[in-house]
Amino acid sequence: DCDPSTQYFMDVYEKNTEENFNDAIAHMNKISQEMDSFLSEYDILLTPTCADVAPTLDFSEADNNGLAAFIYAGLTLTQNMAGVPALSVPVKTNHKSGLPVGIQIIAKRGKDDLALQLGQVLNSDYSDIYITNPENITN
């Protein structure tokens, strides 16, 4: 027994073939190369971490037939597949829930220290960073 999103991936895994696996590895390698190329021009890339404010305590990955979990993972997938350093720092909002959003800090491969340094700065020295227009946040 498991939640619907985990069951989905288990079902997909059971149907997997060696050819599908090799295709997935090839796609991951392409994403990794494209990310490396993009980051060769920049020191840091800042993006949202996810498409919503932080989940509430009653959040369940089973919500919306298991698709709710993807709200909180969709914008981190590329960095995970590319193998580049990335971290999320919470940022205050004026959202009615009072919950934060995340800023994702993405650095070049091997520059974990740079991502961590910026994360420390954003998390401590700039704790007054505040997102004031979360109209598109759905939760």
Secondary structure, 3 states (H helix, E strand, C coil): CCCHHHHHHHHHHHCCCHHHHHHHHHHHHHHHHHHHHHHCCCCEEEEECCCCCCCCCCCCCCHHHHCHHHHCCCCCHHHHHHCCCEEEEEEEECCCCCCCEEEEEEECCCCHHHHHHHHHHHHHCCCCCEECCCCCCCC
